[in-house]
């Protein structure tokens, strides 16, 4: 968060008019034209940078001011702070039409890095490629340990990432040679400190040896994990070379053609031995890129050995973990580019899973290690079940509150869906644990889980996963309580500190509720379902917590993704199970504000999707659907779902959809819906029992008419009812929509005067989906409607007035 003073400066910068900006630029121009720009020029440039960067739209400066900024960047005698500020202003203005900078104008590597950063910010691929080539020429003209080169490597790495493959072959060979020299031949002695003064003793300035993170004297070559008080130039280049190594191996040029991996382990080992022999005897005969791979492999091996040492300082321990992650990623890339490295890599990685699993601070290093085994485990016949078990079982259960770990683990799942959901079966089995990441970090991970859900769901886990998605807000509340109940909570609690309600914690510790909480917080799918409704009331005080509300907002999106995936493979039995689950859970949801309404809207659409998938569903679940539509409470509490269920009854309760449909079933549904329609239209609304929505009434009328057209003995009863509804008056809340109800009643009544036409219109054949059904003038539905309309008008004209 910015301070009030900083916010005030930003606001002033945003509100500065163009005229005032022009006057300020004139002042900056005068200050830059001075022989020796002083503190006043520095302050003016800082303010100009703030003005340029604080607004969303482009700020255009005078041409003279832009020219002076470019000249200051390339000035051989200008102060470094002035040059850095001028380059920062030019980067913020990019793309700049009047830019005339070029790498040739730079007088030193430091200036070249500033000029190149401005050119890279322009976004022009031609300029970016020329920057990379120019830096390579500078590297070629200097000694490998020459001063100032470390200013250029970050810029070169950026240029390579922006335009991969843009360097010429001689440049890629040159850079590969320089990288392997910096990685392998850096000095193992510390650098000289700066001169301390006139009385400094020469003996005190003698450089000491480089040490390991545990204080021991380094016995091998220098790496980024080697420590010292002062570093030489080639040691700085060693660190920077490792930081850009993976990007260079991946994007720096065309990879060497390697033999495909083989399942024959002995053959691959022979290949490995031959490569080692060739590297030791005649490594100078190998191409520079191949030699760089060999050096990179040795470097990563040493980093893994160094990461096993006990660091004396906390910063070094954090650096160890970061370097371990990068080393495993580089080794993974090397094995993908050249399979001859595979078995040597396995030899140095085989002990890592056990060691990392025992240290909670090294959990993030397990992610690239798991990726390595996923990429190469089958080729090397390695069983990495222990690493997978820890990563997908204990990590989500204990560290679900780490947003970085959540993002990286979910991304690992997305990148390896074909393996984790297929042969390994980890995702369908471990979805309860993964949902903990979603419940705690729902805004950031919702779309990732939309992509993951097709891999989480199968025929065996569909019902349990649907229950888990509907209970996701409840899971978020339980995870919050789990953290609060820890005996030694963290110094910076990741939960909402403003919430204080001891009754929720007491419920979490209640022995009678413990089995339900344990089921809710389970690590793996159990294949069975526990009703969690007893937890809703104890957890209700947490329903307004921000994390629970955000989690509830994500559920409708996830439900749509779930049904989109499950309808691709669901058979009749599973469709019936899911339809019953929708009806059952519609009145059993955690009461988060607005949650029930949004979920009902999704469930109603998905119920119709299940009916379209399996039209016989209505006949097979006739008893359960009859219980659902026969309740007045369903009308008031879940109108959207009730409307869709009633529509499905009218659409699919027919012999055309299922030969098992009987007249008795039609009559039972008709009687139940008739009684319900009578009750909602004749009763007077009250505060506890509001007016029935007109959409529900029109749906009931239409369904009754459809059922009567299939059992024509019911036509007189529904005709009498419809004639009464033509004068129905709704409550004040639905005054305008009453016209729609009366119009629909009139249309349906006219249609029932010709039962054969009514059946044809209200229960069309399966051919209705074909274009001919709507185009053929002899069979088209519009023709039938026009004919029915003329007959009704003719009968009406013959009736006595």
C-alpha positions in Angstrom: 0.0 0.0 0.0 1.2 3.5 -0.9 1.4 6.2 1.7 -0.9 9.2 1.7 1.9 11.4 0.4 2.8 9.0 -2.4 -0.9 8.8 -3.4 -1.1 12.6 -3.4 1.9 12.8 -5.8 0.4 10.2 -8.1 -2.9 12.1 -8.2 -1.1 15.3 -9.1 0.8 13.6 -11.8 -2.4 12.2 -13.3 -4.1 15.5 -13.3 -1.3 17.5 -14.9 -2.5 19.2 -18.0 -0.6 19.0 -21.3 0.2 22.7 -21.2 1.8 22.4 -17.8 3.7 19.3 -18.9 5.1 21.3 -21.8 6.4 24.0 -19.5 7.9 21.3 -17.2 9.6 19.7 -20.2 11.1 23.0 -21.1 12.6 23.2 -17.6 14.0 19.7 -17.8 15.5 20.6 -21.2 17.3 23.6 -19.7 18.6 21.4 -16.8 19.9 18.7 -19.1 21.7 21.3 -21.3 23.9 22.3 -18.3 27.5 21.2 -18.4 27.2 19.2 -15.2 23.5 18.4 -14.3 23.2 18.4 -10.6 20.6 17.4 -7.9 18.0 19.7 -9.3 18.1 17.8 -12.7 17.9 14.5 -10.8 14.8 15.7 -9.0 13.2 17.0 -12.2 13.8 13.7 -14.0 12.4 11.7 -11.1 9.2 13.9 -11.3 9.0 13.5 -15.1 9.3 9.7 -14.8 6.4 9.8 -12.2 4.3 11.9 -14.6 4.9 9.6 -17.6 4.4 6.3 -15.6 1.4 7.4 -13.5 -1.1 7.7 -16.4 -2.7 5.0 -18.5 -2.6 7.0 -21.8 0.6 8.0 -23.6 2.3 11.3 -22.6 4.0 12.9 -25.5 7.1 15.0 -24.8 8.7 17.7 -26.9 11.1 16.5 -29.6 13.9 18.5 -28.1 13.4 17.0 -24.7 13.4 13.4 -26.1 16.6 14.2 -28.1 18.3 15.4 -24.9 17.1 12.3 -23.0 18.7 10.1 -25.6 21.9 12.2 -25.6 22.1 11.9 -21.8 21.9 8.1 -21.9 24.8 7.9 -24.3 26.9 10.7 -22.8 30.5 9.5 -22.0 30.7 11.8 -19.0 27.2 12.0 -17.7 26.3 10.9 -14.1 25.1 7.4 -13.8 21.9 8.3 -12.0 21.0 10.8 -14.7 21.5 8.2 -17.4 19.4 5.6 -15.5 16.5 8.0 -15.1 16.6 9.1 -18.7 16.6 5.5 -19.9 13.6 4.7 -17.6 11.7 7.7 -19.0 12.3 6.5 -22.6 11.2 3.0 -21.7 7.9 4.3 -20.2 7.3 6.3 -23.4 7.7 3.3 -25.7 6.8 2.8 -28.4 8.4 6.2 -29.3 8.2 7.3 -32.9 11.0 9.9 -32.6 13.5 7.4 -31.0 17.0 7.5 -32.7 19.0 5.5 -30.3 21.2 2.7 -31.5 23.6 0.3 -29.8 26.6 1.8 -31.7 26.3 5.0 -29.8 27.0 3.3 -26.4 30.4 4.0 -25.0 30.6 1.2 -22.4 28.9 -2.1 -21.5 26.8 -0.3 -18.9 25.6 2.3 -21.3 24.9 -0.5 -23.9 22.7 -2.2 -21.3 20.7 1.0 -20.8 20.4 1.6 -24.6 19.4 -2.0 -25.2 16.7 -1.9 -22.5 15.1 1.1 -24.3 15.2 -0.6 -27.6 13.8 -3.8 -26.3 10.9 -1.9 -24.8 9.9 -0.7 -28.3 8.6 -4.2 -29.1 10.0 -4.2 -32.6 11.3 -7.6 -33.5 13.9 -6.2 -35.9 15.4 -4.0 -33.3 15.3 -6.7 -30.7 17.2 -9.1 -33.0 19.8 -6.4 -33.8 20.3 -5.8 -30.1 21.0 -9.5 -29.5 23.5 -9.6 -32.4 25.3 -6.5 -31.3 25.8 -7.8 -27.8 27.1 -11.0 -29.2 29.7 -9.0 -31.2 30.7 -7.2 -28.0 31.1 -10.5 -26.2 33.3 -11.7 -29.1 35.6 -8.7 -29.0 36.3 -8.9 -25.2 38.0 -11.4 -22.9 35.6 -13.9 -21.3 36.2 -12.2 -17.9 36.3 -8.7 -19.2 34.9 -5.9 -17.0 31.3 -4.8 -17.6 30.0 -7.9 -19.3 27.7 -8.7 -16.5 25.6 -5.6 -17.4 24.9 -7.2 -20.8 23.8 -10.7 -20.0 20.4 -9.8 -18.5 19.6 -7.8 -21.6 20.8 -10.6 -23.9 18.7 -13.1 -22.0 15.6 -10.8 -22.5 16.3 -10.4 -26.2 16.6 -14.2 -26.7 13.3 -14.8 -24.9 11.5 -12.2 -27.0 12.9 -13.4 -30.3 14.0 -17.0 -29.9 16.1 -18.4 -32.7 17.0 -15.0 -34.0 20.8 -15.3 -33.5 23.0 -16.6 -36.3 24.9 -19.8 -35.9 28.3 -18.2 -35.2 26.6 -16.1 -32.4 25.0 -19.1 -30.8 28.3 -21.0 -30.9 30.1 -18.0 -29.3 27.6 -17.6 -26.5 27.6 -21.3 -25.8 31.4 -21.2 -25.5 31.3 -18.2 -23.2 28.6 -19.7 -21.0 30.4 -23.0 -20.5 33.7 -21.0 -19.7 31.8 -18.9 -17.1 30.1 -21.9 -15.6 33.1 -24.2 -15.3 36.2 -22.0 -14.9 35.3 -19.2 -12.5 37.9 -18.5 -9.8 37.7 -20.4 -6.5 39.2 -17.5 -4.5 37.3 -14.5 -3.2 37.6 -11.2 -4.9 39.6 -8.3 -3.5 37.8 -5.8 -1.3 37.7 -2.2 -2.2 40.7 -0.2 -1.1 40.3 0.7 2.6 42.7 3.7 2.8 46.3 4.7 3.1 47.1 2.5 6.0 45.6 -0.7 4.6 47.9 -3.6 5.0 48.7 -5.7 1.9 48.5 -8.9 3.8 44.9 -8.1 5.0 43.8 -7.7 1.4 44.9 -11.1 0.2 41.8 -13.0 -1.1 40.6 -16.0 0.9 39.1 -19.2 -0.5 35.5 -19.6 -1.5 33.4 -21.5 1.0 30.3 -23.7 1.0 27.0 -22.6 2.6 28.0 -24.6 5.8 31.3 -22.8 6.1 33.6 -25.5 4.7 36.2 -24.5 2.2 35.0 -25.3 -1.3 36.7 -28.4 -2.7 35.2 -28.1 -6.2 34.5 -25.5 -8.8 32.6 -22.3 -8.1 28.8 -22.2 -8.4 26.0 -19.9 -7.5 25.8 -21.6 -4.0 29.5 -20.8 -3.3 29.8 -18.1 -0.7 32.3 -15.3 0.0 32.6 -11.8 1.2 33.6 -10.4 -2.2 33.3 -11.8 -5.7 35.4 -11.5 -8.8 34.1 -10.5 -12.1 34.1 -14.0 -13.5 32.2 -15.2 -10.4 29.5 -12.7 -11.1 29.4 -13.9 -14.7 29.1 -17.5 -13.4 26.0 -16.6 -11.4 24.4 -14.8 -14.3 25.3 -17.6 -16.7 23.4 -20.1 -14.6 20.4 -17.7 -14.3 20.0 -17.7 -18.1 21.2 -21.2 -18.8 17.7 -22.9 -19.0 16.3 -20.1 -21.3 19.4 -20.4 -23.5 19.1 -24.2 -23.8 15.4 -23.9 -24.6 15.3 -20.8 -26.9 18.9 -20.0 -27.8 19.1 -21.9 -31.1 18.1 -25.1 -32.8 18.6 -28.2 -30.5 21.0 -30.9 -31.6 19.5 -34.0 -33.2 19.5 -36.7 -30.5 18.7 -40.4 -30.8 15.2 -41.3 -29.6 14.9 -42.8 -26.1 14.8 -46.6 -26.0 13.3 -49.0 -23.5 16.6 -51.0 -23.5 18.3 -49.8 -20.4 21.6 -51.5 -21.2 21.7 -49.9 -24.6 21.1 -46.4 -23.2 23.8 -46.9 -20.5 26.2 -47.9 -23.3 25.3 -44.7 -25.1 25.9 -42.8 -21.8 29.3 -44.4 -21.3 30.4 -43.6 -24.9 29.4 -40.0 -24.5 31.4 -39.7 -21.2 34.4 -41.3 -22.9 34.2 -39.0 -25.8 33.7 -35.9 -23.6 36.8 -36.8 -21.5 39.1 -37.6 -24.4 38.1 -35.3 -27.1 35.6 -32.8 -25.8 37.0 -30.1 -28.1 35.6 -32.1 -31.0 32.1 -31.7 -29.8 29.9 -28.8 -30.9 29.8 -25.9 -28.4 26.2 -26.6 -27.6 26.9 -30.2 -26.8 29.8 -29.2 -24.6 27.6 -26.7 -22.8 25.1 -29.4 -22.1 27.8 -31.5 -20.5 29.0 -28.6 -18.4 25.5 -27.7 -17.4 24.9 -31.3 -16.2 28.1 -31.2 -14.0 27.0 -27.8 -12.6 23.5 -29.1 -11.7 25.0 -32.2 -10.1 27.2 -30.0 -7.9 24.2 -27.8 -7.0 22.3 -30.8 -5.8 25.2 -31.9 -3.7 25.5 -28.4 -2.3 21.8 -28.2 -1.5 22.3 -31.1 0.9 24.5 -29.0 3.2 23.2 -27.3 6.3 23.3 -23.5 5.6 24.5 -21.2 8.3 22.3 -18.3 7.2 18.6 -18.2 6.5 19.2 -16.4 3.2 21.5 -19.1 2.0 19.0 -21.8 2.9 16.4 -20.0 0.8 18.9 -19.7 -2.0 19.6 -23.5 -1.7 15.9 -24.3 -2.3 15.7 -21.9 -5.3 18.8 -23.4 -6.9 17.6 -26.9 -6.3 14.4 -26.1 -8.2 16.3 -24.6 -11.1 18.8 -27.4 -11.2 16.1 -30.1 -11.5 14.4 -28.0 -14.2 17.7 -27.8 -16.2 18.3 -31.5 -15.8 14.8 -32.3 -17.0 15.4 -30.1 -20.1 18.8 -31.8 -20.7 17.2 -35.3 -20.6 14.5 -34.2 -23.0 17.0 -32.8 -25.4 19.5 -35.7 -25.0 18.4 -39.0 -23.5 22.0 -40.1 -22.9 21.8 -37.9 -19.7 18.8 -39.8 -18.3 20.4 -42.5 -16.2 23.1 -40.3 -14.8 20.4 -37.9 -13.8 18.4 -40.6 -12.1 21.5 -41.6 -10.1 21.7 -38.1 -8.5 18.0 -37.6 -8.1 17.0 -40.9 -6.6 17.5 -39.8 -3.0 15.8 -36.4 -3.4 12.1 -37.5 -2.9 12.8 -38.9 0.6 15.0 -36.0 1.6 12.6 -33.3 0.4 9.5 -35.1 1.9 11.1 -34.9 5.3 11.6 -31.1 5.1 8.4 -29.0 4.8 10.5 -26.0 3.6 11.5 -27.8 0.5 8.1 -28.7 -0.8 8.3 -26.5 -3.9 11.3 -28.5 -5.0 9.1 -31.5 -5.2 7.1 -30.0 -8.1 9.9 -30.0 -10.7 11.0 -33.4 -9.4 7.5 -34.8 -10.0 7.6 -33.2 -13.4 10.9 -34.9 -14.2 9.5 -38.4 -13.2 6.3 -37.7 -15.2 8.4 -36.9 -18.2 11.0 -39.7 -17.9 9.7 -42.3 -15.4 8.3 -44.6 -18.0 11.4 -44.6 -20.1 13.6 -45.3 -17.1 11.2 -47.7 -15.4 11.2 -45.7 -12.2 8.5 -45.9 -9.6 7.9 -42.4 -8.2 4.8 -43.4 -6.2 6.3 -42.1 -3.0 6.9 -38.6 -4.4 3.4 -38.5 -6.0 1.8 -39.7 -2.7 3.4 -37.0 -0.7 2.8 -34.2 -3.2 -0.9 -35.0 -3.8 -1.8 -36.1 -0.3 0.1 -34.3 2.5 0.9 -31.1 0.6 -2.6 -29.9 -0.2 -3.8 -31.1 3.3 -1.2 -29.1 5.2 -0.2 -26.2 2.8 -3.5 -25.4 1.1 -3.1 -21.8 2.3 0.1 -21.2 0.3 -1.0 -19.3 -2.9 2.2 -19.8 -4.8 2.3 -23.6 -4.0 -1.4 -23.9 -5.0 -0.8 -22.2 -8.3 2.3 -24.2 -9.2 0.7 -27.6 -8.2 -2.5 -26.9 -10.1 -0.4 -25.9 -13.1 1.5 -29.1 -12.8 -1.8 -31.0 -12.9 -2.9 -29.0 -16.0 0.3 -29.7 -17.8 0.1 -33.5 -17.2 -3.6 -34.3 -17.4 -3.0 -37.2 -19.8 -0.8 -38.9 -17.2 -2.3 -37.9 -13.9 -5.9 -38.7 -14.9 -5.1 -41.7 -17.1 -2.4 -44.3 -16.2 -1.7 -43.0 -12.7 -5.3 -42.2 -11.8 -4.2 -39.6 -9.2 -6.6 -36.8 -10.1 -10.0 -38.8 -9.9 -8.7 -40.4 -6.6 -7.3 -37.2 -5.1 -9.8 -34.5 -6.0 -10.9 -33.9 -2.4 -7.4 -32.6 -1.6 -7.1 -30.5 -4.7 -10.4 -28.9 -3.9 -8.8 -27.5 -0.8 -6.6 -25.3 -2.9 -9.7 -24.1 -4.8 -11.7 -23.5 -1.7 -9.0 -21.3 -0.2 -7.8 -19.6 -3.4 -11.0 -19.6 -5.5 -10.7 -16.3 -7.3 -7.3 -17.1 -8.7 -7.8 -20.8 -9.4 -11.4 -21.0 -10.6 -10.6 -21.1 -14.4 -7.8 -23.5 -13.8 -10.2 -25.9 -12.2 -12.7 -25.4 -15.0 -9.9 -27.0 -17.2 -9.1 -29.6 -14.6 -12.7 -30.9 -13.9 -12.9 -33.1 -17.0 -9.8 -35.0 -15.6 -11.2 -35.2 -12.1 -14.5 -36.8 -13.0 -15.2 -40.3 -14.1 -18.1 -42.7 -13.7 -16.9 -43.7 -10.3 -16.3 -40.2 -8.9 -19.0 -38.2 -10.5 -21.6 -38.4 -7.7 -19.0 -37.7 -4.9 -17.4 -34.9 -6.9 -20.8 -33.2 -7.4 -21.5 -33.3 -3.7 -18.1 -31.9 -3.0 -18.6 -28.9 -5.4 -22.0 -28.1 -3.8 -20.3 -28.2 -0.4 -17.3 -26.1 -1.5 -18.3 -23.0 0.7 -18.6 -25.3 3.6 -15.1 -26.7 2.9 -13.7 -23.1 2.9 -15.2 -22.5 6.3 -13.9 -25.8 7.7 -10.3 -25.0 6.4 -10.4 -21.7 8.1 -11.4 -23.4 11.4 -8.7 -26.0 10.9 -6.0 -23.3 10.7 -7.4 -21.5 13.7 -7.4 -24.7 15.8 -3.7 -25.4 15.2 -1.7 -25.6 18.5 1.0 -23.3 17.1 -0.6 -21.0 14.5 1.8 -19.0 12.2 3.0 -15.5 13.1 1.0 -14.0 10.2 -2.3 -15.9 10.1 -3.7 -16.5 6.6 -7.3 -16.3 7.8 -9.7 -13.4 8.3 -8.6 -11.8 11.6 -11.7 -9.7 11.9 -13.9 -12.8 12.4 -14.4 -13.8 16.0 -17.0 -16.4 16.8 -15.9 -19.0 19.4 -19.0 -21.2 18.7 -17.6 -22.2 15.3 -14.3 -23.4 16.9 -16.3 -25.3 19.5 -18.3 -27.0 16.9 -15.1 -27.9 15.0 -13.8 -29.6 18.2 -17.2 -31.2 19.0 -16.7 -35.1 19.1 -20.1 -35.7 17.7 -19.3 -33.5 14.6 -15.8 -34.8 14.2 -16.7 -37.6 11.7 -18.4 -35.1 9.4 -15.5 -32.7 9.5 -13.1 -35.5 8.9 -15.1 -36.5 5.9 -15.2 -32.9 4.6 -11.4 -32.6 5.0 -10.6 -36.1 3.6 -7.6 -36.5 1.4 -8.9 -39.0 -1.1 -12.2 -40.0 -2.6 -14.0 -42.7 -0.6 -16.6 -43.8 -3.1 -19.4 -43.0 -0.6 -21.2 -39.9 0.3 -21.9 -38.4 3.8 -24.7 -35.8 4.3 -23.1 -32.7 5.7 -26.3 -30.8 6.4 -25.7 -31.1 10.2 -22.6 -28.8 9.8 -24.5 -26.0 8.1 -26.0 -24.6 11.2 -22.8 -24.6 13.4 -20.9 -23.0 10.5 -23.6 -20.5 9.6 -21.8 -17.5 11.4 -19.0 -17.9 8.8 -21.3 -17.7 5.8 -20.5 -13.9 5.4 -16.7 -14.3 5.6 -15.0 -13.0 2.4 -13.3 -16.3 1.6 -16.5 -18.3 1.9 -18.5 -15.8 -0.2 -15.8 -15.8 -2.9 -15.8 -19.6 -2.9 -19.6 -19.7 -3.3 -19.4 -17.3 -6.3 -17.2 -19.9 -8.1 -19.5 -22.9 -7.6 -22.0 -22.2 -10.4 -19.1 -21.9 -12.9 -17.6 -25.2 -11.7 -21.0 -26.9 -11.9 -21.4 -25.9 -15.5 -17.9 -27.4 -16.2 -18.8 -30.5 -14.3 -22.0 -31.2 -16.2 -20.3 -30.3 -19.5 -17.8 -33.1 -18.8 -20.0 -35.7 -17.3 -22.6 -35.6 -20.1 -19.9 -36.8 -22.5 -19.8 -40.3 -20.9 -22.8 -40.6 -18.6 -24.9 -43.7 -19.1 -28.6 -44.1 -18.1 -27.9 -45.2 -14.5 -25.5 -42.3 -13.9 -27.9 -39.8 -15.4 -30.6 -41.0 -13.1 -28.3 -40.7 -10.1 -27.3 -37.2 -11.0 -30.9 -36.1 -11.6 -32.0 -37.4 -8.2 -29.0 -35.7 -6.6 -30.0 -32.4 -8.2 -33.5 -32.7 -6.7 -32.3 -33.8 -3.4 -29.6 -31.2 -2.9 -31.7 -28.3 -4.2 -33.0 -27.7 -0.6 -29.8 -28.8 1.2 -27.2 -26.1 0.6 -25.0 -24.0 2.9 -26.8 -20.7 3.3 -24.4 -18.2 1.8 -26.1 -14.9 0.6 -27.2 -15.4 -3.0 -25.6 -18.9 -3.2 -28.9 -20.9 -3.4 -30.4 -18.8 -6.1 -27.3 -19.0 -8.4 -27.0 -22.8 -7.8 -30.7 -23.4 -8.5 -30.4 -21.5 -11.8 -27.5 -23.8 -12.9 -29.2 -27.0 -11.6 -32.4 -26.3 -13.5 -30.5 -25.9 -16.8 -28.5 -29.1 -16.1 -31.6 -31.1 -15.2 -33.0 -30.4 -18.7 -29.6 -31.3 -20.2 -29.8 -34.7 -18.4 -33.4 -35.2 -19.7 -32.2 -34.5 -23.3 -29.4 -36.9 -22.8 -31.8 -39.6 -21.6 -35.5 -38.9 -22.4 -36.7 -42.0 -20.5 -35.4 -40.4 -17.3 -38.9 -38.9 -16.5 -40.6 -42.2 -16.8 -38.0 -44.1 -14.8 -38.0 -41.5 -12.0 -41.8 -40.8 -12.1 -42.3 -41.5 -8.3 -39.5 -39.1 -7.2 -40.5 -36.4 -9.7 -44.1 -36.7 -8.6 -43.0 -36.1 -5.0 -41.0 -33.1 -6.0 -43.7 -31.3 -8.1 -46.4 -32.2 -5.7 -45.0 -29.9 -3.0 -46.0 -26.3 -2.7 -42.7 -25.5 -0.9 -40.9 -26.3 -4.1 -42.7 -23.5 -5.9 -41.7 -20.8 -3.5 -38.2 -21.8 -2.5 -36.8 -23.1 -5.9 -39.0 -21.6 -8.6 -36.4 -21.9 -11.4 -35.7 -25.6 -10.8 -39.4 -26.3 -10.3 -40.3 -24.7 -13.6 -37.8 -26.8 -15.5 -38.9 -30.0 -13.8 -42.5 -29.3 -14.7 -41.5 -28.5 -18.3 -39.6 -31.8 -18.5 -42.6 -33.7 -17.3 -44.7 -32.2 -20.0 -42.0 -32.7 -22.7 -40.9 -36.3 -21.9 -43.8 -38.1 -20.2 -45.1 -39.7 -23.3 -44.9 -42.9 -25.3 -42.8 -41.2 -27.9 -40.0 -40.9 -25.3 -40.5 -44.2 -23.5 -42.8 -47.1 -24.4 -43.2 -47.8 -20.7 -45.2 -44.6 -20.2 -48.8 -45.5 -19.1 -52.0 -43.6 -18.9 -52.0 -44.1 -15.1 -48.7 -42.2 -14.9 -50.0 -39.4 -17.0 -53.2 -39.2 -14.9 -51.2 -39.2 -11.6 -49.0 -36.3 -12.8 -52.0 -34.4 -14.1 -53.9 -34.7 -10.8 -50.9 -33.5 -8.8 -50.1 -30.6 -11.1 -53.8 -29.6 -11.3 -54.1 -29.5 -7.6 -50.9 -27.5 -7.3 -52.0 -25.0 -10.0 -55.3 -24.6 -8.3 -53.6 -23.9 -4.9 -51.1 -21.3 -6.3 -53.7 -19.4 -8.3 -56.6 -19.4 -5.9 -54.7 -18.7 -2.6 -54.1 -15.2 -1.5 -50.5 -14.2 -1.2 -49.0 -13.3 2.3 -45.7 -12.3 3.7 -44.8 -15.9 4.5 -46.3 -17.3 1.3 -45.6 -14.9 -1.6 -47.3 -14.8 -4.9 -46.3 -17.6 -7.3 -44.2 -16.3 -10.2 -46.1 -16.2 -13.5 -43.4 -18.3 -15.2 -44.3 -21.2 -12.9 -48.0 -20.8 -13.7 -47.5 -20.8 -17.5 -45.3 -23.8 -17.2 -48.0 -25.7 -15.2 -50.7 -24.7 -17.7 -48.6 -25.8 -20.6 -47.7 -29.1 -19.0 -51.3 -29.9 -18.1 -52.4 -29.2 -21.7 -49.7 -31.5 -23.0 -50.7 -34.3 -20.7 -54.4 -33.8 -21.6 -53.5 -34.0 -25.3 -52.1 -37.5 -24.6 -55.0 -38.7 -22.4 -58.0 -37.0 -24.0 -60.3 -37.8 -21.2 -58.6 -35.0 -19.3 -59.3 -32.3 -21.9 -62.6 -31.1 -20.3 -61.0 -30.7 -16.9 -58.1 -28.7 -18.2 -60.3 -26.7 -20.5 -62.5 -25.6 -17.6 -59.4 -24.6 -15.6 -57.9 -22.6 -18.5 -61.2 -20.8 -19.0 -61.0 -19.6 -15.4 -57.4 -18.5 -15.8 -58.3 -16.2 -18.6 -59.5 -13.8 -16.0 -56.7 -14.5 -13.5 -55.3 -11.4 -11.7 -51.8 -11.7 -10.2 -50.5 -9.9 -7.1 -49.0 -6.4 -7.3 -45.5 -7.8 -7.7 -46.4 -9.4 -11.0 -49.0 -7.1 -12.4 -47.6 -6.7 -15.9 -46.9 -10.4 -16.3 -50.5 -11.3 -15.7 -51.2 -10.5 -19.3 -48.8 -13.2 -20.4 -50.7 -15.8 -18.2 -54.1 -14.8 -19.6 -52.8 -14.9 -23.2 -51.2 -18.3 -22.7 -54.5 -19.6 -21.2 -56.4 -18.4 -24.2 -53.9 -19.9 -26.7 -54.0 -23.3 -25.0 -57.8 -23.3 -24.7 -58.1 -22.6 -28.4 -55.7 -25.4 -29.2 -57.6 -28.0 -27.2 -60.7 -27.4 -29.2 -59.1 -29.7 -31.8 -57.5 -32.6 -29.9 -55.7 -34.1 -32.9 -54.1 -30.8 -33.8 -53.2 -30.2 -30.2 -51.4 -33.5 -29.9 -49.6 -32.8 -33.2 -48.4 -29.3 -32.0 -47.7 -30.1 -28.3 -46.1 -33.6 -28.8 -44.3 -33.4 -32.2 -42.4 -36.4 -33.5 -38.6 -36.8 -33.4 -38.5 -35.3 -36.9 -39.0 -31.9 -35.5 -35.2 -31.5 -35.3 -34.8 -32.1 -39.0 -34.9 -29.1 -41.5 -37.6 -30.8 -43.6 -40.0 -30.6 -40.7 -40.0 -26.8 -41.0 -39.6 -26.4 -44.7 -42.0 -28.9 -46.3 -45.3 -27.1 -47.0 -47.3 -30.3 -46.4 -45.9 -31.3 -43.0 -44.5 -28.1 -41.5 -45.6 -27.0 -38.1 -46.4 -23.5 -39.1 -48.9 -24.9 -41.6 -50.6 -26.9 -38.8 -50.8 -23.8 -36.6 -52.3 -21.7 -39.4 -54.8 -24.4 -40.2 -55.8 -24.6 -36.5 -56.1 -20.9 -36.3 -58.4 -20.7 -39.3 -60.6 -23.5 -37.9 -60.9 -21.8 -34.5 -61.8 -18.5 -36.1 -64.4 -20.2 -38.3 -66.0 -22.0 -35.3 -66.0 -18.7 -33.3 -67.8 -17.0 -36.2 -70.5 -19.7 -36.3 -71.2 -19.4 -32.6 -74.3 -17.2 -31.7 -73.3 -13.9 -30.3 
